[in-house]
Amino acid sequence: MRDNTHAATAAGRLFVLFAVCCAAVAMPLTFTGPAVGLHAISRALGGSPIALNWVTNAFMLTFGSTLMAAGALADSFGRKRIFLSGLAVFAVFSAGLAFAGDILWFDVLRALQGIGAAAAFSGGMASLAQEFDGAARLRAFSVVGASFGIGLAFGPIASGLMIASFGWPAIFVLVVALAVIALIPGAIFMKESRDPAASGLDWKGAFSFTLALTALTFGVLQAPESGWGDPLVIVMLLAAILLFLAFGLIERAVARPMLDLTLFRYPRFVGVQLLAAAPAYAFVVLLILLPVRFIGIEGMDEIVGGRMMIALSGPLLVLPVAAGLLTRWFAPATICGAGLAISAAGLFWLSRFPVGSEPVALIGPLLTIGVGISLPWGLMDGLAVSVVPKERAGMATGIFSTTRVAGEGVALAVVTAVLSALTGTNLATAAHDQAGAIAQRLVTGDLQDAAALLPSMGQAALLQGYSDGFSALLWLLTAVTALTALVVFLFLGRGGETVGDLEEEAELVAAMPSDEAGLRQPAL
């Protein structure tokens, strides 16, 4: 009888893992799909360069800014409840995107889709943390990482095939199907759980954090068109700074904050957050920029452009699981630091190939970037919940995922602005006061409109200016990724420390008085 009960419990855990994995596959489709379809979406719905930038940023903004709140809600009101509710919202608004009549409504629905995604992601990951312990938990999170990789690897080519066959609205059909598939085993097999010490949502903190990220993203996206000295841009950036300061003060004052600022006393926790932000600059921005370059600038069709992206994201199919297995022999700090260093090498290699290079020549650098980022990818989520007590898994997942997704949203806005500025600088001599407007259109893949603004310039000069700007951007990303690799390696933990050691220390610190816990900082 005991064996049957154990088998039933084990089977239930696998179905819970399956449900979370289906949701994890759907998430990357929501931003790789529109990236591949951006050219088709702009032709159908129109829109300015800023409105087209919001096609991706609206989702990333709401997803990133509500993850911590979703994690707190999961701890307070039930992880299963938040997971299922989030999936339902995500599916409804994903379906609505297929029927959007103009770019404004499309961007609004993308923002609402991001809120549902945040709830599903936080609730699902927090539930997994309750189902599995120790090494099994790390392996479960590695499987989720591989599932995310499936979405990244096949998302571009699947989206390209759907757009070519049925038009851009079809890219959301698969997203809705995966959400529905995840709902069924989640509703049947996921056990409800919550943090008994949770005291509800920190509404002031959630509101100030969301407003801060919104102001920052809006200011950075507006700057290339209006200029960094524009009053609106300055007001938005100053508002972001003040709101982030207000958020910090709120979190220090409330009894049960969304973001436990005392955790930043520990170098290991800081290392985990830096690790969370690293893929944004080393990998995720390329998922958006490269399809725009391949399809909008270099003239590939959606299928060929999607096929090119497999080289970048394909390693995520298997290597996150392999990274979980490597922790038996290597410390997480070693695996993560080495992976980021490999990604930095791939970024530098990619910078050597200008626009118009033979597609086959890009396979090597794209694979190198993908291989490098896959190693920390398989460990990040497991490490995130290892640095806090098990009961605060929702908070840990929320903080880590917020750092990762909000970092991706901010990184995308910043990198887009930097690419626009670099391209505009390259074109300034020939295009004069039109350089900024031309650069904005090139960055969104609209070569035809860019050429129409200054017909006398010629496409060759436009492509050269964009290509040089893209290469310079990759040099910057190389430097940032290499520096992050070094800091993560130093901060993440001691040489032979395992995830189990991290979990034991987190529980020990949680049991200490606050003053004593604050003094217990691990050595680098």
LOSE-695967 format. One line per field, with one value per residue (C-alpha): x, y, z negated; residue number from 1. Coordinates in nm, 3 decimals, always signed. Example, Ala and Ser with C-alpha at 12.3 -4.5 7.8 and 13.67 -1.06 7.14 Angstrom:
2
X [+1.230_+1.367]
Y [-0.450_-0.106]
Z [-0.780_-0.714]
pos [1_2]
//
This chain:
524
X [+0.000_+0.281_+0.450_+0.128_+0.092_+0.454_+0.410_+0.094_+0.274_+0.570_+0.338_+0.154_+0.480_+0.568_+0.231_+0.289_+0.631_+0.469_+0.216_+0.485_+0.700_+0.412_+0.375_+0.752_+0.745_+0.470_+0.650_+0.937_+0.692_+0.525_+0.828_+1.017_+0.698_+0.616_+0.986_+0.981_+0.641_+0.718_+0.762_+0.428_+0.256_+0.380_+0.251_-0.091_-0.138_+0.096_+0.249_+0.543_+0.887_+0.802_+0.469_+0.647_+0.909_+0.624_+0.513_+0.787_+0.845_+0.479_+0.487_+0.834_+0.740_+0.424_+0.575_+0.883_+0.715_+0.442_+0.647_+0.733_+0.372_+0.262_+0.513_+0.381_+0.023_+0.119_+0.267_-0.035_-0.336_-0.213_+0.042_-0.195_-0.465_-0.229_-0.082_-0.421_-0.561_-0.251_-0.270_-0.635_-0.564_-0.260_-0.462_-0.752_-0.538_-0.312_-0.622_-0.731_-0.404_-0.497_-0.796_-0.630_-0.735_-0.461_-0.118_-0.246_-0.483_-0.215_+0.028_-0.240_-0.321_+0.050_+0.070_-0.229_-0.080_+0.234_+0.036_-0.113_+0.230_+0.378_+0.112_+0.146_+0.524_+0.551_+0.277_+0.416_+0.777_+0.681_+0.467_+0.758_+0.974_+0.722_+0.704_+1.078_+1.370_+1.749_+1.907_+1.566_+1.452_+1.756_+1.693_+1.326_+1.419_+1.675_+1.396_+1.191_+1.495_+1.517_+1.144_+1.201_+1.478_+1.234_+1.021_+1.324_+1.469_+1.155_+0.961_+1.120_+1.095_+0.744_+0.636_+0.793_+0.608_+0.276_+0.317_+0.406_+0.111_-0.165_-0.053_+0.082_-0.230_-0.152_+0.157_-0.069_-0.258_+0.025_+0.058_-0.310_-0.290_+0.005_-0.169_-0.478_-0.267_-0.089_-0.419_-0.552_-0.278_-0.219_-0.583_-0.586_-0.247_-0.104_-0.146_-0.245_+0.021_+0.091_+0.327_+0.155_+0.351_+0.248_+0.043_-0.095_+0.035_+0.249_+0.035_+0.242_+0.559_+0.399_+0.253_+0.574_+0.790_+0.559_+0.544_+0.923_+0.984_+0.719_+0.874_+1.224_+1.118_+0.910_+1.193_+1.455_+1.230_+1.131_+1.489_+1.607_+1.318_+1.296_+1.656_+1.794_+1.752_+1.380_+1.176_+0.948_+1.242_+1.409_+1.086_+1.035_+1.390_+1.380_+1.042_+1.190_+1.474_+1.238_+0.996_+1.274_+1.388_+1.031_+1.005_+1.318_+1.184_+0.849_+1.014_+1.226_+0.918_+0.666_+0.664_+0.646_+0.801_+0.784_+1.157_+1.349_+1.631_+1.826_+1.907_+2.138_+2.376_+2.492_+2.737_+2.587_+2.241_+2.386_+2.566_+2.240_+2.073_+2.364_+2.339_+1.969_+2.040_+2.332_+2.135_+1.948_+2.255_+2.432_+2.141_+1.780_+1.824_+1.956_+1.630_+1.461_+1.734_+1.851_+1.510_+1.461_+1.804_+1.760_+1.405_+1.367_+1.721_+1.878_+1.555_+1.526_+1.175_+1.025_+1.103_+1.472_+1.505_+1.346_+1.573_+1.879_+1.770_+1.783_+2.164_+2.137_+1.868_+1.903_+2.160_+1.892_+1.717_+1.968_+2.245_+2.039_+1.973_+2.340_+2.438_+2.224_+2.408_+2.747_+2.684_+2.780_+3.141_+3.167_+3.057_+2.767_+2.993_+3.241_+2.972_+2.794_+3.110_+3.251_+2.923_+2.908_+3.272_+3.190_+2.894_+3.119_+3.353_+3.060_+2.936_+3.279_+3.298_+2.954_+3.065_+3.316_+3.039_+2.871_+2.522_+2.512_+2.750_+2.679_+2.425_+2.636_+2.921_+2.703_+2.629_+2.952_+2.922_+2.548_+2.609_+2.888_+2.659_+2.383_+2.614_+2.758_+2.425_+2.277_+2.513_+2.396_+2.041_+1.992_+2.102_+1.961_+1.612_+1.732_+1.996_+1.738_+1.526_+1.833_+1.931_+1.609_+1.403_+1.165_+0.861_+0.969_+1.006_+0.743_+0.934_+1.266_+1.118_+0.953_+1.273_+1.490_+1.241_+1.179_+1.551_+1.572_+1.262_+1.270_+1.638_+1.549_+1.288_+1.520_+1.809_+1.598_+1.494_+1.852_+2.009_+1.753_+1.827_+2.203_+2.177_+1.966_+2.221_+2.518_+2.345_+2.238_+2.596_+2.723_+2.468_+2.499_+2.753_+2.535_+2.184_+2.230_+1.910_+1.735_+1.987_+1.788_+1.459_+1.630_+1.810_+1.483_+1.326_+1.630_+1.630_+1.268_+1.356_+1.179_+1.444_+1.191_+1.066_+1.420_+1.527_+1.220_+1.318_+1.632_+1.621_+1.949_+2.146_+2.104_+2.049_+2.417_+2.502_+2.207_+2.309_+2.669_+2.566_+2.338_+2.598_+2.871_+2.631_+2.535_+2.900_+2.978_+2.679_+2.809_+3.146_+2.968_+2.768_+3.088_+3.249_+2.941_+2.906_+3.275_+3.266_+2.949_+3.112_+3.397_+3.169_+2.933_+3.226_+3.355_+3.021_+2.824_+2.985_+3.283_+3.468_+3.327_+2.987_+2.679_+2.319_+2.240_+2.498_+2.333_+1.989_+2.118_+2.283_+1.968_+1.761_+2.025_+2.035_+1.654_+1.652_+1.896_+1.808_+1.825_+2.141_+2.332_+2.206_+2.325_+2.676_+2.682_+2.808_+2.981_+3.335_+3.395]
Y [+0.000_+0.236_+0.163_+0.247_+0.572_+0.662_+0.582_+0.793_+1.081_+1.051_+1.040_+1.347_+1.536_+1.447_+1.577_+1.900_+1.929_+1.864_+2.144_+2.394_+2.285_+2.348_+2.697_+2.742_+2.648_+2.904_+3.198_+3.241_+3.202_+3.521_+3.733_+3.537_+3.501_+3.874_+3.946_+3.722_+3.861_+4.227_+4.312_+4.147_+4.306_+4.652_+4.607_+4.501_+4.735_+5.024_+5.217_+5.446_+5.307_+5.365_+5.181_+4.889_+4.881_+4.846_+4.523_+4.349_+4.593_+4.606_+4.234_+4.244_+4.544_+4.402_+4.054_+4.184_+4.444_+4.214_+3.900_+3.996_+4.083_+3.753_+3.566_+3.736_+3.658_+3.295_+3.269_+3.438_+3.306_+2.978_+2.884_+2.658_+2.925_+3.189_+2.947_+2.847_+3.202_+3.334_+3.068_+3.151_+3.525_+3.453_+3.232_+3.478_+3.778_+3.568_+3.473_+3.837_+3.944_+3.750_+3.983_+4.318_+4.581_+4.839_+4.869_+5.051_+4.770_+4.516_+4.683_+4.703_+4.333_+4.252_+4.432_+4.238_+3.914_+3.988_+4.013_+3.666_+3.527_+3.666_+3.498_+3.164_+3.170_+3.268_+3.031_+2.740_+2.780_+2.829_+2.514_+2.316_+2.429_+2.266_+1.942_+1.873_+1.905_+1.924_+1.772_+1.664_+2.025_+2.139_+1.870_+1.969_+2.333_+2.219_+2.040_+2.361_+2.544_+2.293_+2.340_+2.712_+2.628_+2.432_+2.743_+2.953_+2.702_+2.621_+2.943_+3.143_+2.870_+2.769_+3.134_+3.176_+2.874_+2.991_+3.344_+3.213_+2.972_+3.151_+3.508_+3.667_+3.606_+3.233_+3.274_+3.302_+2.977_+2.760_+2.983_+2.938_+2.561_+2.521_+2.726_+2.506_+2.189_+2.318_+2.403_+2.044_+1.857_+2.164_+2.167_+1.791_+1.714_+2.036_+2.058_+2.388_+2.541_+2.877_+3.043_+3.040_+3.349_+3.552_+3.865_+3.955_+4.171_+4.477_+4.701_+5.017_+4.833_+4.667_+4.996_+5.198_+4.930_+4.895_+5.272_+5.299_+5.037_+5.191_+5.538_+5.402_+5.198_+5.481_+5.731_+5.505_+5.417_+5.781_+5.912_+5.804_+5.991_+6.299_+6.320_+6.260_+6.628_+6.631_+6.745_+6.442_+6.203_+6.383_+6.381_+6.009_+5.917_+6.137_+5.990_+5.641_+5.727_+5.879_+5.588_+5.331_+5.523_+5.526_+5.153_+5.094_+5.302_+5.122_+4.780_+4.877_+4.994_+4.713_+4.406_+4.153_+4.310_+4.174_+4.236_+4.147_+4.402_+4.234_+3.949_+4.185_+4.164_+3.832_+3.823_+3.492_+3.641_+3.937_+3.689_+3.510_+3.838_+3.933_+3.588_+3.649_+3.974_+3.841_+3.657_+3.978_+4.137_+3.819_+3.645_+3.766_+4.097_+3.898_+3.702_+4.031_+4.217_+3.934_+3.846_+4.218_+4.227_+3.903_+3.968_+4.347_+4.453_+4.157_+4.056_+3.693_+3.552_+3.456_+3.086_+3.139_+3.399_+3.165_+2.881_+3.099_+3.154_+2.779_+2.804_+3.059_+2.897_+2.529_+2.449_+2.534_+2.212_+1.989_+2.181_+2.317_+1.957_+1.871_+2.167_+2.027_+1.696_+1.872_+2.003_+1.656_+1.734_+2.114_+2.403_+2.615_+2.924_+2.751_+2.634_+2.972_+3.182_+2.962_+2.973_+3.352_+3.372_+3.145_+3.369_+3.675_+3.504_+3.426_+3.787_+3.914_+3.654_+3.758_+4.123_+4.031_+3.958_+4.262_+4.281_+4.080_+3.807_+3.453_+3.300_+2.986_+3.200_+3.312_+2.958_+2.927_+3.246_+3.194_+2.840_+2.963_+3.222_+2.963_+2.701_+2.952_+3.085_+2.735_+2.641_+2.900_+2.884_+2.534_+2.633_+2.983_+2.900_+2.628_+2.858_+3.132_+2.926_+2.784_+3.112_+3.156_+2.924_+2.691_+2.876_+3.193_+3.017_+3.241_+3.551_+3.407_+3.310_+3.652_+3.845_+3.633_+3.626_+3.999_+4.066_+3.844_+3.957_+4.322_+4.317_+4.179_+4.449_+4.729_+4.576_+4.557_+4.921_+5.034_+4.822_+4.940_+5.301_+5.240_+5.072_+5.362_+5.614_+5.428_+5.392_+5.759_+5.867_+5.661_+5.822_+6.176_+6.300_+6.207_+6.227_+6.532_+6.606_+6.302_+6.060_+5.994_+5.924_+5.697_+5.508_+5.455_+5.290_+5.075_+4.948_+4.831_+4.663_+4.909_+4.955_+5.075_+5.367_+5.451_+5.477_+5.686_+5.954_+6.033_+5.873_+6.033_+5.840_+5.490_+5.158_+5.064_+5.358_+5.284_+4.920_+5.018_+5.259_+5.000_+4.724_+4.930_+5.025_+4.660_+4.555_+4.831_+4.724_+4.365_+4.490_+4.663_+4.349_+4.145_+4.370_+4.368_+3.989_+3.924_+4.153_+3.985_+3.642_+3.750_+3.902_+3.602_+3.363_+3.558_+3.622_+3.306_+3.086_+2.893_+2.661_+2.319_+2.428_+2.244_+2.356_+2.139_+2.335_+2.660_+2.537_+2.423_+2.759_+2.948_+2.754_+2.812_+3.186_+3.201_+3.045_+3.301_+3.633_+3.912_+4.071_+3.742_+3.649_+3.979_+3.906_+3.560_+3.664_+3.391_+3.444_+3.500]
Z [+0.000_-0.087_+0.246_+0.433_+0.242_+0.313_+0.683_+0.699_+0.532_+0.768_+1.069_+0.942_+0.913_+1.271_+1.393_+1.199_+1.362_+1.701_+1.643_+1.545_+1.841_+2.085_+1.942_+1.968_+2.337_+2.401_+2.237_+2.489_+2.777_+2.660_+2.739_+3.008_+3.216_+3.239_+3.303_+3.610_+3.711_+3.642_+4.010_+4.096_+3.795_+3.891_+4.247_+4.118_+3.821_+3.901_+3.614_+3.542_+3.446_+3.077_+3.108_+3.275_+2.998_+2.748_+2.923_+2.728_+2.442_+2.330_+2.254_+2.095_+1.880_+1.723_+1.697_+1.516_+1.297_+1.162_+1.096_+0.738_+0.665_+0.822_+0.606_+0.293_+0.394_+0.453_+0.103_-0.053_+0.139_+0.283_+0.545_+0.738_+0.744_+0.881_+1.136_+1.278_+1.272_+1.446_+1.716_+1.784_+1.816_+2.032_+2.268_+2.302_+2.393_+2.617_+2.816_+2.824_+2.988_+3.302_+3.347_+3.265_+3.518_+3.465_+3.307_+2.996_+2.899_+2.985_+2.741_+2.469_+2.505_+2.493_+2.158_+2.021_+2.154_+1.952_+1.626_+1.681_+1.770_+1.447_+1.233_+1.413_+1.395_+1.028_+0.912_+1.112_+1.004_+0.638_+0.654_+0.795_+0.503_+0.268_+0.466_+0.490_+0.248_+0.274_+0.584_+0.718_+0.706_+0.901_+1.164_+1.186_+1.244_+1.501_+1.691_+1.679_+1.817_+2.100_+2.167_+2.189_+2.434_+2.649_+2.681_+2.766_+3.011_+3.207_+3.145_+3.430_+3.693_+3.581_+3.592_+3.934_+4.072_+3.925_+4.061_+4.407_+4.409_+4.219_+4.144_+3.827_+3.606_+3.622_+3.402_+3.097_+3.163_+3.029_+2.720_+2.636_+2.696_+2.458_+2.190_+2.211_+2.199_+1.887_+1.717_+1.716_+1.523_+1.309_+1.197_+1.127_+0.974_+0.830_+0.452_+0.300_+0.075_-0.081_-0.327_-0.669_-0.772_-0.465_-0.533_-0.189_+0.091_+0.031_+0.253_+0.205_+0.297_+0.600_+0.726_+0.684_+0.846_+1.147_+1.197_+1.167_+1.435_+1.660_+1.632_+1.697_+2.000_+2.148_+2.103_+2.263_+2.559_+2.618_+2.604_+2.953_+3.118_+2.894_+2.770_+2.423_+2.341_+2.419_+2.114_+2.129_+2.134_+1.842_+1.640_+1.701_+1.600_+1.289_+1.196_+1.230_+0.991_+0.733_+0.758_+0.712_+0.403_+0.276_+0.339_+0.131_-0.158_-0.145_-0.151_-0.454_-0.644_-0.586_-0.810_-0.525_-0.213_+0.141_+0.166_-0.149_-0.123_-0.406_-0.166_+0.022_-0.274_-0.138_+0.154_+0.266_+0.303_+0.494_+0.719_+0.793_+0.893_+1.119_+1.273_+1.334_+1.521_+1.727_+2.001_+2.079_+2.237_+2.344_+2.513_+2.480_+2.663_+2.960_+2.974_+3.066_+3.258_+3.483_+3.638_+3.709_+3.874_+4.070_+4.193_+4.201_+4.298_+4.480_+4.656_+4.543_+4.531_+4.195_+4.233_+4.314_+4.039_+3.789_+3.898_+3.835_+3.476_+3.402_+3.393_+3.113_+2.899_+2.994_+2.720_+2.461_+2.559_+2.380_+2.205_+1.910_+1.802_+1.858_+1.640_+1.359_+1.386_+1.390_+1.038_+0.915_+1.010_+1.041_+0.821_+0.956_+0.954_+1.187_+1.430_+1.443_+1.471_+1.748_+1.939_+1.937_+2.049_+2.345_+2.433_+2.427_+2.673_+2.901_+2.893_+2.995_+3.272_+3.403_+3.414_+3.684_+3.937_+4.097_+4.242_+4.564_+4.448_+4.561_+4.320_+4.276_+4.139_+3.847_+3.726_+3.528_+3.321_+3.265_+3.139_+2.911_+2.751_+2.710_+2.558_+2.313_+2.188_+2.158_+1.873_+1.617_+1.757_+1.620_+1.270_+1.220_+1.096_+0.861_+0.713_+0.666_+0.429_+0.254_+0.089_-0.114_-0.338_-0.155_-0.293_-0.112_+0.224_+0.382_+0.275_+0.396_+0.731_+0.758_+0.680_+0.909_+1.195_+1.159_+1.181_+1.487_+1.677_+1.571_+1.658_+1.999_+2.055_+1.947_+2.141_+2.457_+2.422_+2.349_+2.623_+2.879_+2.783_+2.802_+3.142_+3.267_+3.134_+3.283_+3.620_+3.616_+3.541_+3.835_+4.067_+3.933_+4.189_+4.488_+4.337_+4.110_+3.914_+4.065_+3.915_+3.597_+3.774_+4.028_+3.750_+3.563_+3.866_+3.934_+3.574_+3.616_+3.947_+4.174_+4.443_+4.702_+4.492_+4.385_+4.748_+4.834_+4.580_+4.780_+5.126_+5.233_+4.973_+5.116_+4.943_+4.939_+4.714_+4.487_+4.452_+4.378_+4.104_+3.945_+3.976_+3.809_+3.530_+3.476_+3.452_+3.202_+2.993_+2.987_+2.859_+2.571_+2.492_+2.498_+2.236_+2.010_+2.030_+1.959_+1.655_+1.528_+1.566_+1.338_+1.073_+1.071_+1.034_+0.734_+0.564_+0.622_+0.360_+0.237_+0.467_+0.375_+0.245_+0.369_+0.393_+0.092_-0.110_-0.005_-0.114_-0.454_-0.515_-0.407_-0.662_-0.931_-0.864_-0.869_-1.219_-1.359_-1.522_-1.264_-1.406_-1.412_-1.065_-0.930_-1.051_-0.895_-0.554_-0.357_-0.245_+0.121]
pos [1_2_3_4_5_6_7_8_9_10_11_12_13_14_15_16_17_18_19_20_21_22_23_24_25_26_27_28_29_30_31_32_33_34_35_36_37_38_39_40_41_42_43_44_45_46_47_48_49_50_51_52_53_54_55_56_57_58_59_60_61_62_63_64_65_66_67_68_69_70_71_72_73_74_75_76_77_78_79_80_81_82_83_84_85_86_87_88_89_90_91_92_93_94_95_96_97_98_99_100_101_102_103_104_105_106_107_108_109_110_111_112_113_114_115_116_117_118_119_120_121_122_123_124_125_126_127_128_129_130_131_132_133_134_135_136_137_138_139_140_141_142_143_144_145_146_147_148_149_150_151_152_153_154_155_156_157_158_159_160_161_162_163_164_165_166_167_168_169_170_171_172_173_174_175_176_177_178_179_180_181_182_183_184_185_186_187_188_189_190_191_192_193_194_195_196_197_198_199_200_201_202_203_204_205_206_207_208_209_210_211_212_213_214_215_216_217_218_219_220_221_222_223_224_225_226_227_228_229_230_231_232_233_234_235_236_237_238_239_240_241_242_243_244_245_246_247_248_249_250_251_252_253_254_255_256_257_258_259_260_261_262_263_264_265_266_267_268_269_270_271_272_273_274_275_276_277_278_279_280_281_282_283_284_285_286_287_288_289_290_291_292_293_294_295_296_297_298_299_300_301_302_303_304_305_306_307_308_309_310_311_312_313_314_315_316_317_318_319_320_321_322_323_324_325_326_327_328_329_330_331_332_333_334_335_336_337_338_339_340_341_342_343_344_345_346_347_348_349_350_351_352_353_354_355_356_357_358_359_360_361_362_363_364_365_366_367_368_369_370_371_372_373_374_375_376_377_378_379_380_381_382_383_384_385_386_387_388_389_390_391_392_393_394_395_396_397_398_399_400_401_402_403_404_405_406_407_408_409_410_411_412_413_414_415_416_417_418_419_420_421_422_423_424_425_426_427_428_429_430_431_432_433_434_435_436_437_438_439_440_441_442_443_444_445_446_447_448_449_450_451_452_453_454_455_456_457_458_459_460_461_462_463_464_465_466_467_468_469_470_471_472_473_474_475_476_477_478_479_480_481_482_483_484_485_486_487_488_489_490_491_492_493_494_495_496_497_498_499_500_501_502_503_504_505_506_507_508_509_510_511_512_513_514_515_516_517_518_519_520_521_522_523_524]
//
